[in-house]
Amino acid sequence: RFHQAKGTYRIQRNLYAQPQIVIHASAGDSLQLRKDLKRFELYCEAKRLQTYHNPKMERLVKQTFGINILLPVDMNSSMKKKDFLWLSNNSAAGMKNVVICRGNIDKMLANYLKGETDDMYMKRITPCKDSGLWEMKGDAMGGPYRMRQIKDGKQRDLTILTFVYAPSMKKRNLIQQLEAVLYTINYGRK
């Protein structure tokens, strides 16, 4: 039970089904309520990834960067460069992407994720943040991203950036699916 200054709310998990969250609210703190709901939704997405994931692409990530990660089952395309790996579902109806790299993420994006010409490249509009917006410099493309940086203790920091391109649809569920990927990362165990 959570007691806020202006009210209370109580959370029950898996009361009638799994996964499920039931929230009993009484003029509670809406900000904390939204945080709890988001955390539960990410938990559900990560649990779903345990069942529906792509072992082939996960092995590629493990071989390239030495990390274990669960990736959506529809991630079927990849591009590998030195210290850089891009994975995508290449869907015209909601493209989901995962970039993993060592080194400067912004330089890697500009060097490897190009548009139709070399003057067109991917750029984060809000650098140095865990989440924000990206754009294709010189083109009319963009969307949300989520990012996680981790230290492996041996080499340069590793950056995992997930992003969505879906111009004709809402992006919330797509980016949330990819944000859950960031919570499945671990070293050494599988």
PyMOL commands that set and color helices and strands:
alter all, ss='L'
color gray80, all
select helices_A, chain A and resi 30-51+55-65+105-112+172-182
alter helices_A, ss='H'
color red, helices_A
select strands_A, chain A and resi 2-4+7-13+21-26+67-68+77-81+84-88+95-102+121-124+131-137+142-150+158-165+186-187
alter strands_A, ss='S'
color yellow, strands_A
deselect
rebuild
show_as cartoon
